[in-house]
Amino acid sequence: MKSTLSAGIAAAIAACALAAAPHPATAEDGVTADTIVFGQAAVLGGPAAALGTGMRTGIQAAFDEINRKGGVHGRKLKLVSLDDGYEPDRAIAMTKKLIEEEKVFALIGPVGTPTSAAAQPVAQSAKVPFIGPFTGAGFLRDPKRDNVVNIRASYGAETEAWVRHLTEDLKIKKIAIFYQDDAFGRAGLDGFKQAMGKRGIEITAEGTYERNTVAVKSALLTLKRAEPEAVVMVGAYKPCAEFIKLARKIDFNPVFVNISFVGASALAKELGPDGNGVVVSQVVPFPWDASLKAVADYHAALKASDAKSEPEFVSLEGYLVGRLAIAALEKAGAEPTREGLLKAIRETGKFDIGGLSMTFGPEDNQGLDQVFMTVIQADGTFKAVEKLARVSSK
């Protein structure tokens, strides 16, 4: 009799405690009564480190911003970042660790095409959202990859913009390509080939380098012999900077055009005075144009989260990724599920993120489509341009 009474009292106490809790218990990994945990597997060291750390800085700034306001439906957002070294095998290992050991709710801000190609299927198999990868690879735009949410425009859109500006603004026809010899570089190469083929122009020359190296001399000599008027570049900031600096030394000065993945600010810093006139295509708003509310918000959030960080393209992209995740969580309701988060993005369709519209649909998992050109100035700053013009590298 006594044991039955004790059991009844214990059950009553447990029921009262559950009723008093701000949120009922949930079976969804990564969601507790007061926290939602996101995981990031990205490059945090080596010659592409600024890309992963930039994305992390921006996402964290967005999370800190909402956490200061009490979180989303009373839950604070937490980011767990692991270094995948920009290598596919490590990306798989770190993604599995985030899902199986850290029990994250969703993956956010992964970096790179070869790493995303390896990690995304792992996430899809586990039904974990894969939000805001820092890559414009076409395969991630396939609606069959139903756990993927892209923010940025595709590499195809960027390469089309390169060729259009080079041929129309500068009347250039002799264009060579320097690219990373992996899935990322070949994605850029494919887009470039399509853009050139559309205009009936032959590629002047091709040169490659190995991922996570700065071994660019062989490619440089190959391209110099072809005497192109422009060299488009599909790589990370250190090898691309090494190529341009060596080219300047041997008086090889075509128009250099880089893809957004390069990490524009890191590239400019690596190049120093050799950066004058180098073009970089971009897929997010100009980070110094605070007339757009999203950028003004980013400035304030960045300053509050990490006072040492300066505005730049990569962390702005991370911030926008974080803001979209927050907006989707708000739509998903007080008891978020992974499927509910993805459904909220697909069915809401249009998100206004500080005056910046991101649009999604059942067959469209990419929020932004804009591509624009920027040019590194002599002092290392950037200028957004509508048309390309000849710039002396001297």
N, C-alpha and C positions, 0 to 999 in steps of 0.2 A: 504494500500500500504506500509506504513511504517513498520507495523508488519511483512508483508511478507518479506520485505527487511532484517529486523533484523534477522528473522529466517534463511534466506539464508546465511547471514554473520556468524551466530553461527554455522551452519552446516559446512561451509567452514573451520572455525577455528578448529572444532572438527576433521575434516578429515585431516587437516595438522598436528595436534597434534598426531593423530594415525600413520600417515606416519613417523613422526619423532621418534616415540618410538622405542627402541631397539628390542622389541618383540610385536607382535600384541596381543590384548586381548585374553584371553583363558577362556573357561568355566570349565576347569578341576580344581577341588579343590586342594588346596595346591600349585598351580603354579601361581606366579605373574610375573610381568615384570622383577623383579630382584631376586626372591627367589623361592626355592622349599622347602617345609616343610615336614619333616618326623616325625612320632610319634613313641614313644617307651612306651609300657606298660610293666613294669617289676618290680621285687622286688628290692626296694631301702632301705628297713629297715628290722630289725629283723635278725634271725639266718641264713638267706641266702642272706643278703644284698650285700655282696661282688660280687655276681654273676651279679646282675643287674647293680651295679655301675661300675663293670669291663667292661661289655659290653658297657655301656654308654661312658666310658672313651675312649675305643678303637674306637667306631663309631665317637665320637666327634673329635678325633685326625685325622681321615681320612677326615672328613668334613673340619676341620680347614686347613688341608694341601691343599686341592683343592681350598678352598676359598682364600687362600693367592695367588693363581695363577689366580684368577679372577672368580673362580667357573666353572660350567659346561654350556657351550654355553652362558656365560655371566650372569648366575644366581648363587647366593650363596646358599649353602645348610644349612638348619636350622634343629636342632633336638629338639623336645619337648618330655621330659620324664616325665611319671607319675608313681607313686608307686601303684602296684597292690597287694602288701603285700604277694605275692606268694599264693594267694587264688583265686579260679576260679570265684566266684561271683564278686569280685573286678576287676578281669581281664576283665570280660564282661563290667562292668561299665566304666572302664578306656578306654577300646577300643572304646566303643560307644562315649565317650567324645572326644577322639582324632579325630574320624571320623566325628561326627555330630557338635561338637562345635569348635574344633581346626581346622577342615577342612584340615587334613593332606593329602598329596599326596599318601603316602604309610606308612605302619607299618614296623618297623625294630628292630631287636634285642630283641624280647620278650624272656622271660626266663621261662623254665619249661614245663613239660609235662601236668599236670592237668590244668594249666593256658592256655597253647596253645590249648588244647582240647576244652576249653570253648571259647576262643577268636577267633580262626581261622575261625569258621563258621560265626561269626559276620562279619569278614572282607570279607570273600568270598561272603556273601550275598550282601555286599555293593560294590563288585568288586574292593576291595582295596588290593594291593599286600601285602604279609606277608613274609618279607625277613629276612633270617638269624636267625630263632629261635634257642635259646640256649638249644637244646634238640635233642636227637637221636631217638626219638619215631618213631616207624614204620609207624603209621598212617599218619604222615606228608610226607612220601615218596610215598603216593598214588597219581598217576598222575591225578586222578579225582579232587583232591584238587588243581585246576589249578591256584590258586593265590599264592601258596607256593613256595618259593625258599630256599632250604637248602644249607648250606655250608658244615657242618660236616658229618662225617661218622655216621652210625646208631648205636644204642645200641646193636643191634644184632651182628654187626661187633666187637664191643668192648668186649662183653661177650664171643664170640668165641675166640678172642685173649687171654683173661684171661685164659680160660680153656686149650687152646693149650699150652701156656707157662707154666702153673702150672703142667700139666701132662707130657709134653715133656722135659722141662728144669729141673724141680725139682722132677719129677716122683711121684707127689702127686696124691692121689685118694680120700682122705677124705676131701671134700670141703663143707663148710657151707655158707649160705648167710644171710646177714643182710640188710634189705631194708626198705625204706619208704613206709608206708601202704597207697598207693594211685596209681593213674595211672602211675606215674613215676616209683615207686618201682616195680610195677607189670610188666611194660615193661622190666625192667632189669631182673626180675625174669624169664619172658618168654624166653628171649634170653639165659639166663643161663641154663634153663631146656633143651633147644634145643641143646646147646653145650655139655652138660653132656650126654643127651640121645644119641647123635650122637656117643658117645664113650662107651655107655653102662654102665655109672657110675651113681649110685644113689646119690642124694643130701643128705649129712650127717645130716643137720639140717637147720631150717629156724627161723629167729627172725625178728621182725618188731618194728617200732616206728611210732608215729604220726607226720605228717608234721608240721613244725614250732614249734617243741618241741625238747628237748634234753632228753626225758624220755626213756633211753636206758637200764636201769638196768635189767629189766625182760628178754629182748632179750639176753643180755650178759650172764645171768645165764643159759638160755636155751641152748645157743651155747656152753658154756664151758662144760656143762655136756656131750655133744656129742663128745668132744675131737677131733675136726677137726685139720687137718694139715694146712689148709688155710681157711680164711674167706673172701669172696668177698662182697663188700659193695656198695649199690645203695642208696646214700643219699647225703645230703648237708654237708658242712664242719663242722659245729658246732656239730651236733649229731654224726657224724662219729668220730670226734676228741674225743668227750666225751666217746664213746664206747672204742676206743683204749687206752685212758689214764686210764680208769677204768680197762681194761683188763690187762694192764701192772702192775697195783697195786696188782692184785690178781694172778700174775705170769701166766697169760694166754697169750702165745706168738706165735700164729700161724702166717703164712704169711698173712698180710693184703693187700688186693688189692681193690682199689677204682676206680670208674667210673669217666670219665672226668668231668661230671657235678658237682662233689664234689667241684670244685674250688681248684686246687692243691696248689697254693701259700697260700691261706687263710687257708687251712688244715695244711700245714707245720707250719704256724705261730701259729695256735691254739695248735698244738702238742708240739712244742718246742723240747726238747731232746727225747721225746717219739716217735718222727716221724722217727727216724733212721730205715731204711729198709722198710718203708711202700711204697707199689707200687701204682702208679696211671697210668691208661691208658690215652693216649692223642690222640687228633684228629686234631691238628694243629701243624705246625712246632715248633721246640724247640725255645722258645722266646729269648734265649741268643746266638743263632747261627747266627751271622750277616753275615756269608758267603753267605746266601741266601738273595738276594736283597730285597725281600718282608719284611724280618725281619729287615734288615738295615734301610729300609724306615720307618718301624714301630718305631724303636728306635728314629730316627730323628723327626718323627711326634709327638711321645709321649712327647719328651723333649720340643718341641716347644709349644705344646698344654697345657701340665700340667707338669711342671718341677718337681713336687713332686712325680709323679707316677713312679713306677719301672716296668720294663718289667715283664710280667707274662702271663700265658696261656689264661685267660679269656679276658683280654683287647686286646691281639693279635687276638683272634677270632673276637672280635668286630671290630677291625681295618680291618680285611680281609672282613668282612661283608660290612663295609663302602666302601672299595675299589671296591668290586663287584658292589654295587649299583651305584657308580660313573661311572665305566666302562660301565654299562648297560645304564645309562643316556646318556653318550656320544654317544653310538650306536643308541639310540632312536631318536636322532635328536634335532633340535633347538626348536621344540614345543612338549614337552613330554606329553604323555598320560599314564594312568595306564596300559592300554592294550598294548600300544607301548613298555613300559618298560619290561613287561613280555615276549612279542614277541621277543624283542631284545635278551633276555637271552636264550630263547628256540632256536631261529634260528641262533644265533651266534655260539652256541655250545661250543666252547673252548675259555676261557679267560686266558690270561697270566697276572697274578697279580704279578709283580716283580719276575718272574722266577718260580712262583707257578702256575701250571695249574689247572684250575677249568673247568670241562666238564659237559655240560647239553645237554638235547635233549627232543624231544616230550614226551617220556615216562620216562625221568630221570631228576628229579628236585633236585638232590644232586650233588654238585660240587666236593667234596673231598671224597676219600675212605680210606685214610691211617689211620691206628691205630698203635701206638707204645707205648712201656713201658718206664716209668720213675720211678726212685727210689729216695726217700727222703734220703739225706745224714745226717750225724751226726750234721752238722752245719746248717741244714735247707735248703740247696740248693738242686738242682735236678741233677740227672745224667740220661741221656738217655741210655737205654741198649737194645741190641739185644736179649740177653738171661737173664733169671732170675737166680740168685744165692742165696744161703742161706746167710742171713745177721743176725748177732747177734743184738738183740735190746738193749743190755747192753751198 
